[in-house]
Amino acid sequence: MVNSKIKLIGLDLDGTLIDPSGKIERETIEILEKVTEVKGIKIAVVTSRSFEDVLPVFFENGLRYFPSIIIAEEREIYISKDGIYQPLSEEWNNWIIKEEEKILPTSKKLLKKWAKELQKKGLQFSFVSEEIEKKRKYPSLKFVDVNQAERARRYVEKELSFLNVPLRAGRPGICLDIRSNKTGKGKTLNKLLQLLKISPTSVLCIGDSHNDLEMLDGRYGFQSGCPANAEEVVKKAVLKNKGYIAQEKYGRGVIEIIERLL
């Protein structure tokens, strides 16, 4: 269960901090401002979105206070200094992007092969555009629903277990991403803590989807919670980690979890 020794809160964005319409509850913003200003707790948004896609969400919701840290694409770390975001470590950001770019030809080739098998299984999906793929440095498929995306992830994960390649199958919502195994929300958050010299046990993570699991299941020592709309696999992981499952959904669930801290 969460406690008063928390020094950093790691928040997933889609489905956790924001609802399906893209809205952040005013009350959620207020409690994040309160824990920052009164308790001195750092807030990190940990997302699979690109850095460029995160800031408009803040602006559109009229945020007065921006979270001090953004982990983007489950790999890059940015920190706010005097209201301007910049890489916490240029060396880390450059290295992790190059690692993913390095294996893009392999990940693309494999995903095209797997896509043919997924079609035979009756799964419905579309490829993410070449332009986005080139920008992100990894290939993706977008499915019609979470269940189909999860079936695809399980298939690809099994196929990867037979290969000696540094790849992993990520599933943010209805998408399937073929990523470097050096990326991931938990791995990158752990790197952030090393740079900031914060103990993992002083971190509370909140998320709702499969790609949040590695920061919620206790493997890195983080405390955890999830909103009521979280996937069942996430709820089970949070319970196993002695975390808290909110009765409320999305941002109101975040409020409920954080109030346990206050």
N, C-alpha and C positions, 0 to 999 in steps of 0.2 A: 504494500500500500504506500502511497505517496507520503512524503513527510516534509518538514520545514527546512531541511538541509538542501533542497533543490537549488542548483545554481543556474541551470539552463533548461528550457523547455523546447523540445523539438516537435514542430507541428507539420503534419502533412497538409497540403493545400486543398486539392480537389476532393470533395466528399468529407472533409474534416473541418478545416477552417472556413471553406466556402461551400454553399449548398449548390444543387444542380443548376440554379439560375445564375450562379456567379456572385451571389450576395454574401457579404460578411455581416453578421448581426452587429448592430451598434453596441449591444451589451457585451459581445465578445471582444470587440476592440477596446472597450472601457476596462475590462478585467485584465487584458494583456498590458495596457498602459499602467494599470495599478500595480501589478506584480513587478513591472520593470522599475517604476518610479519609487515605490514604497519598499519593495523587497530587494531590489537590485538584481533581479533574475534576468538573464539574457534570453531573448526569444529568437529561435532559429526556424525559419520556414524551410522544410526539407521536401523537395518536390522533384518530379520527373520532368517538369516543364523547363524550358530554356530560361536563362536569366532574363532575356529580352521579353519573354512572355509573362514574367511574374510582376514586374513593376506596374503595368497597366491595371492589373487586378487591384493593387493598392490604391491607385489613383481613382479608379471607378467607384471604389467604396468609400472615398473621402477620408482616407486614413490621415490622421494628424501625426500619429506615431508610426514609423516604419519599423518592422522587426529589425534588430541590429545585425542579423546574419541571414544570408540566403544560401542554401545548398541547392544548386540547380543541376538538372539533368542527372541527378543522383551521383554527381562526381565533382563538380566545381564548387569552390567555397568563396563567398563574397561577404565582406563586412562593411558596415556603414561607419564612416568617419566624417564628422562634420556634415552629416546629411547626404554624403556621396558614397555610393557603393564602389568598392574596389577589391581586387583579389586579396584574400588574407595572405596567400602565398602564391606569387606568380609561378614559382618553381613547380608547386604541386599542380596548379590548374593546367599549366602547359604540358606537364608530364602526363597527366591522366587523359587529357584530350588526345595526345599523340599515341598513347597506348591503344585507345579505342580506334583511332584512325588507321593504325597499323594493321589491325585485323579486320577492317571493313571488307576487303575483297573476299576473305574467307567467310565471314558472317553472311554476306549477300548471297554467295554461291550456295551455302547450306540452306538458307531460308527459302530460296527459290525451289530447291529440291524438296524440302519439307512441305512447302505450300501445295505442291502437286498431290502429295499424300493426304494432306488435310482436306483438299477438295474432294478426293475420293471418299473421304469419311462423311461428306455432306456438309462440311462447315462452310459458312458464308463469311467472306472477308474481302478487304481491298488492301492493296499495297500502299504504304505511305509514299508520297511523291519522291522522285529522284532528288528534287531540289531540297526538300526537308531532310532526306537521308544524308545528302552531302553535307549539309549544315550540322546535323547532329553527330555524324560519324558512326551511325549504326542503323540497321534496317528494321522496319516494323510492319506488322499487319494490324489492321483494325477490323474487329469482328462485330457482328450484329448485337451480341449481348455478352454478359460476363460469363455465362455458362459455356458458351462456345470458345471464348478466349481461354478459359481455364482448361478445357479439354485439349486445346492446342498446346498450351504451356506444358501440360503433363506429357503429351506425346514428344514434344521437342526436348524436354528435360531427360526423358528416357533415352532418346537418340543421342544426346550429348554424353550420356554416361558411357557410351561405347567408343567415344572419340577422345583423342588426346589433344584437345584444343582449349585455349583459355577463354571460354565463352560461358555465358549463363543465359537462361530464359527468364526475362522479366515480364511481369504482367501488371502494368498500371491500368486498372479498370478493364475496359474492353479491348485493350491493345496487347499485342505480344511483341516484345522488343528482344532482339538478340544482342546482348551486351558483353563487353569485356568483363571477366570475372573479378577484375580489380575495382569495378564500380559497384554501387549499391548504397542505399540510404544508411544502413548501419555502418558499413565500412567507412563511408565518407564522414559521417558524424563522429565516428571514433577518431578519425584523423584530425578533425576539428578540435576535439577535446585534447589531443596530444599537443596541438599547437597552442591552445589556450591554457594548458596545464589544469584541466578540470577532471575530476574523478568521474568515471562512468556511472557510479552509484549516485552521483549528484545530478543526474539527468532524468527528466521525465519526458517520454515520447508519447505522442498521440497520433493515431492513424486509423484508416478504415479498410485498406485494400491489401491484396496479396503482396504488392511490392513494398509495403510498410513492415512486413513480418520481421525482417532481420533487425529492425530497431525496436520491436515490440516483444519478441519472444525470450528475451533475457540473455541471449548468447554473448552480448557485449557488456552485460551488467546494468543496462538502463532500466529504470522503472517505466511502467507503461499503463496506458489507458486507451479506450476507444469509444466513439460515439455509438448510439443505438443502431445506426444504419450500417455499421461495419459488417463485413462478410463474416460468415460463421467461423471460417478458419482463423480469422483474426481474433474473434472473441475467445476461441478456445486457447489460442496462444497467450492472450492477455491474462486469462484466468490461470493458466499454468504458471505464468510469471508472477502470480499473486498481484496482478494489476486490477484496475477498476473499469467496469463496463457501465457507461452512463445509460440512464433511462431516456435521455433526450438525444435528438439527432443533430448532426452537423455542428455548427458553431455553438448551439445551446448545450450540446453534449460536451464541448470543450470547456464551457463555463462550469458545468457540473463537476467535471474532473478537477479543474484548477481550484475550485472552491474547497476541495478536500485538502489542498495544499495550504490555503489561507487559514 
